[in-house]
Every structure is written in C-alpha cells, then in structure tokens.
Amino acid sequence: MGAVRLATTFIAATLLCVTTAFAQSTTLTLGTASGGGTYFVVGEAMARILTEKAKLQVVPQQTQGPNQNMIMIDDGKIALGMVTMGVALQGLTGTGAWTRGKKYENVRALFPMYDTPLQCVALKKSGIASFKQLDGKTVGTGPKAGTAGTYFPLIFEALGLKVQTRNGQSADMANLLNDGVIDAFCFGAGIPVPTFSELDAAQQVVFFAWTDPEIAAIRKSLPEFTEAVIPKGTYKQQPTDQKTVGLFNFSITNKDMSDNLAYTITKTILENNAAMVRAHPAAKETIAANASRNSFLPFHPGAVKYYKEKGIKLDPGALPK
C-alpha cells in the first residue's frame, strides 16, 4: 500500500511539474496594428516589459488594428490586444458596420493606454491646408480595421464631404502621399505618430484638423469622441496647437483569462511606466488614474483587484457584471 501511495504521489508531482512548465512556456500573443503606427511601437514595448519583468512569454503580432483586435480577443485567438474606446463601444453593442450586428461581449478591459487624437497631413505643394478642402479628393486613412479607417468615413459623412478613401499600412500611406496617389493622409494614433514624424522630417508638409464648428458637428454625430489638442511643436512643421477630437485607448483581453494573470499584466505595465515612456511619449498617459476614462467596457476582475489596491475609483458602468 505504501508503494502504491508513493507511486501515486510521484505521478501527481510529475503531472504538476509538467503542467507548471507548460503554463510557463505558453506564449501570449499581443495584437497591435500595422507598422508605422503607435500601437506597433507601444506593443513592442509592452511585450518586452511583460517578458522581462513578469517572466511571461509575450509576442507582439501585427493586425489591422482595433476592429480586428476586438474580433480576435472575443474569439480567443490572441491573449492581449489594444482598442480605442469608440471601436470598443461599436463592438460591445454590435452597432459598427464591421460587426455585422454581432456583439463582442467576451472582451474585458485591463489598463488605460493613451488618447488617440485625429489629424491630417498633406504635402505643402498640394495647397491643401483645411479639412473642407478634402471634398472630392482621395485620402488615405490607414488600415481599414483601424480607428482612422473606421471613423474617418463617418466623419466625412457627418461633414457632408465626398471623399474617396484608400486603406493600407501607415508606411504605405506615406509612400502614396509622396507619390501623389492620395491627396492627404488622415490618421489617429498616440502622438507623435511615427509615420507623421518621418514625413515631417523628409517633406514640406502641412498638418491640419478641424474648426470649432466642424468639431461640434463631429461630436454631435459621433458622441464617443472627446475634444483633444495636439500641442504645437509635436511636429517641426506644426507651429501652433491644433484642436481636434480623440478617443482613449485600452488594453484588452478575453473574459476567460485567469484573474491572477490579468492582475499580473495590469500591475506590471502600470508599475513600469518609465520604460513605457522611453518607448513612446504617448505612454505618459498609461497610468492607473486614467482607468476612469473607461465608462462602459467591463474590466477584468483581475484588473479590478489591482485598482482597488491602488484606491482607483472605477466608473460603475465599467465594473464586471
């Protein structure tokens, strides 16, 4: 009988070791967006920090952006993702055209990232310096499933502009602008946008957004937007502050992630802000206090545990059901 118990104990211990080793070796895929955008840069930093500080194996993966991240997180095809709150609202309620009426209700928020202000750039020689001048023009808006690709067609419609849109990776949009294939590139990402910075350094360009009446019209049609400002000097050829609209970004996961893992990921990123900022200046907003910027997407219970420890009051609309 003692030998049987010993054998049973040995088998159980072996299985525990195998299970633990498997858990430690499991790779977590982090959905970002296309190269040339802020998601791509910040995602690389997040993966590196989680791998080094939390000893998790996190690998960033390029996606088409927030829309695709919502779909893949909901389906459990990736472990982590990033989303702007406008796209999150569309997905949660099934109201965005990209959802085809499906509600993506398995998605949970982890931690705040940064604001995404929208802005446009055109070559100076084009003579385009205002949004209304895009009427009848061809405009690049980044990946179709990204925030800009999703929202700029709605903004053009809200302002009564007839615009032909082109989609593709941010770097491709810059090339099309340089080649004269598109008349302007309108995008949204944490600032400074890497592709915009490259254009700013290589070409004579003009950065522009909206007038106050245009902003009011956009927010009336799309109330998920908040007012934002892109500070002067963000780009060398932007001499003044520019008023615009923006959407906050959050990191997301599936509801089935374990509470301990969600807690560890949230804590690790929010307590290594200096490393995040070194990767991209927009990460200065990746702080626990900005968790209050989410008012509707349920937080993962593991993330809620961290915010409670830090005394952060969450919006009741974002508490787990």
Residue pairs with C-beta under 8 A, 6 or more apart in sequence:
24 55
24 57
25 57
26 57
27 57
27 58
27 59
28 50
28 56
28 57
28 58
28 59
28 79
28 80
29 58
29 59
29 60
29 61
29 77
29 78
29 79
29 80
30 43
30 46
30 47
30 58
30 59
30 60
30 61
30 78
30 79
30 80
30 81
31 43
31 61
31 63
31 68
31 69
31 72
31 73
31 78
31 80
31 81
31 82
32 39
32 40
32 42
32 43
32 44
32 60
32 61
32 62
32 63
32 82
33 39
33 40
33 43
33 62
33 63
33 64
33 65
33 66
33 69
33 82
33 143
33 146
34 40
34 62
34 63
34 64
34 65
34 142
34 143
34 146
34 168
34 169
34 170
34 171
35 62
35 169
35 170
35 171
36 169
36 170
36 171
36 173
36 174
36 194
36 195
36 198
37 65
37 142
37 146
37 170
37 187
37 189
37 193
37 194
37 195
38 114
38 116
38 189
38 190
38 191
38 193
38 194
38 280
38 282
39 65
39 82
39 189
40 60
40 62
40 194
41 194
41 279
41 280
42 82
42 113
42 114
42 190
42 276
42 279
42 280
42 282
42 283
43 60
43 82
44 60
44 279
45 275
45 276
45 278
45 279
45 280
45 283
46 58
46 60
46 80
46 251
46 269
46 276
47 58
47 59
47 60
49 268
49 269
49 272
49 275
49 276
50 56
50 58
50 265
50 268
50 269
51 57
51 58
53 268
53 272
54 264
54 265
54 268
56 264
56 265
58 80
61 78
63 69
63 72
63 78
63 81
63 145
64 143
64 144
64 145
64 146
64 149
65 142
65 143
65 145
65 146
65 147
65 149
66 82
66 83
66 84
66 87
66 88
66 145
66 146
66 147
66 150
67 87
67 91
67 96
67 98
67 145
67 146
67 150
68 145
69 78
69 81
69 82
69 83
69 252
70 81
70 83
70 87
70 88
70 91
70 104
70 107
70 252
71 91
71 104
72 78
72 81
73 80
73 81
73 104
73 106
73 107
73 252
73 253
73 254
74 91
74 104
74 105
74 106
74 107
74 254
75 106
76 106
76 254
76 256
79 253
79 254
79 257
80 110
80 251
80 252
80 253
80 265
81 251
81 252
81 253
82 113
82 249
82 250
82 251
82 252
83 91
83 107
83 249
83 250
83 252
84 116
84 147
84 188
84 247
84 248
84 249
85 224
85 247
85 248
85 249
85 250
85 293
85 294
85 296
85 297
86 147
86 150
86 151
86 222
86 224
86 225
86 247
87 96
87 147
87 150
87 247
88 107
88 109
88 250
88 252
88 296
88 297
89 95
89 224
89 296
89 297
90 96
90 98
90 99
90 150
91 99
91 103
91 104
91 107
92 103
92 104
92 105
92 107
92 296
92 297
93 103
94 101
94 102
94 103
94 104
96 150
98 145
98 150
106 254
106 255
106 256
107 252
107 253
107 254
107 255
107 297
108 252
108 253
108 254
108 255
108 257
108 262
108 297
108 298
108 299
108 300
108 303
108 320
109 250
109 251
109 252
109 294
109 297
109 298
109 299
109 300
109 303
109 318
110 250
110 251
110 252
110 253
110 262
110 265
110 266
110 299
110 300
110 303
111 250
111 251
111 265
111 266
111 269
111 270
111 286
111 288
111 291
111 303
112 248
112 249
112 250
112 251
112 285
112 286
112 287
112 288
112 290
112 291
112 293
112 294
113 190
113 248
113 249
113 250
113 251
113 282
113 283
113 285
113 286
114 190
114 248
114 249
114 282
114 283
114 284
114 285
114 286
115 190
115 228
115 246
115 247
115 248
115 249
115 282
115 285
116 147
116 188
116 189
116 190
116 246
116 247
116 248
116 249
117 188
117 191
117 209
117 228
117 229
117 230
117 244
117 245
117 246
118 148
118 151
118 152
118 155
118 186
118 187
118 188
118 209
118 244
118 245
118 246
119 186
119 187
119 188
119 193
119 196
119 207
119 208
119 209
119 230
119 242
119 244
120 131
120 134
120 139
120 184
120 185
120 186
120 187
120 207
120 208
120 209
121 177
121 184
121 185
121 186
121 187
121 196
121 199
121 205
121 206
121 207
121 208
122 128
122 129
122 177
122 183
122 184
122 185
122 205
122 206
122 208
123 177
123 178
123 203
123 204
123 205
123 206
124 203
124 204
124 205
124 206
125 204
126 183
126 184
127 133
128 134
128 137
128 183
128 184
128 206
128 208
129 206
129 208
130 208
130 211
131 159
131 161
131 208
131 209
131 210
131 211
131 214
132 159
132 161
132 214
134 156
134 161
134 163
134 183
134 184
134 186
135 161
135 162
135 163
136 162
136 163
137 163
137 164
137 183
137 184
138 163
138 164
138 165
138 166
138 181
138 182
138 183
139 152
139 163
139 164
139 165
139 166
139 182
139 183
139 184
139 185
139 186
140 165
140 166
140 167
140 168
140 172
140 173
140 176
140 177
140 182
140 184
140 185
140 186
140 187
141 148
141 149
141 152
141 153
141 165
141 166
141 167
141 173
141 185
141 186
141 187
142 148
142 149
142 167
142 168
142 169
142 170
142 173
142 185
142 187
143 149
143 167
143 168
143 169
144 150
144 167
146 188
147 188
147 189
147 247
148 186
148 187
148 188
148 189
149 165
149 167
151 188
151 222
151 247
152 165
152 186
153 163
153 165
154 221
154 222
155 218
155 222
156 162
156 163
156 165
157 221
158 217
158 218
158 220
158 221
158 222
159 214
159 217
159 218
166 173
166 176
166 181
166 182
168 176
170 187
170 189
170 193
170 194
170 195
171 195
173 182
173 185
173 187
173 195
174 185
174 195
174 198
174 199
176 182
176 185
177 184
177 185
177 199
178 199
178 203
185 195
185 199
187 193
187 195
187 196
188 246
188 247
189 282
190 249
190 280
190 281
190 282
190 283
191 230
191 234
191 281
191 282
192 234
192 235
192 281
196 207
196 235
197 235
199 205
200 235
200 236
200 237
200 238
201 236
204 237
205 237
206 237
207 230
207 235
207 237
207 238
207 242
208 242
209 230
209 242
209 243
209 244
210 218
210 243
210 244
210 245
212 243
215 227
215 243
215 244
215 245
218 225
218 245
219 225
219 226
219 227
219 245
222 245
224 247
225 245
225 246
225 247
226 245
226 246
226 247
226 248
227 243
227 244
227 245
227 246
228 243
228 244
228 245
228 246
229 241
229 242
229 243
229 244
230 238
230 241
230 242
230 244
231 241
232 238
232 239
232 240
232 241
232 242
233 239
248 290
248 293
248 294
250 293
250 294
250 297
251 265
251 269
252 297
253 262
253 265
253 300
255 298
255 300
257 300
257 302
258 302
259 300
259 301
259 302
259 305
260 302
261 302
262 300
262 301
262 302
262 303
263 302
263 303
263 305
263 306
264 302
265 302
266 300
266 302
266 303
266 306
267 306
269 276
269 286
270 286
270 287
270 288
270 306
273 283
273 284
273 286
273 287
276 283
276 286
277 283
277 284
288 306
288 307
288 310
288 312
289 312
291 299
291 303
291 307
291 312
291 314
292 312
292 313
292 314
292 315
294 314
294 315
294 318
295 315
295 317
295 318
296 315
296 317
296 318
297 318
298 318
298 319
298 320
298 321
299 307
299 314
299 318
299 319
299 320
300 320
301 320
304 314
304 319
304 320
307 314
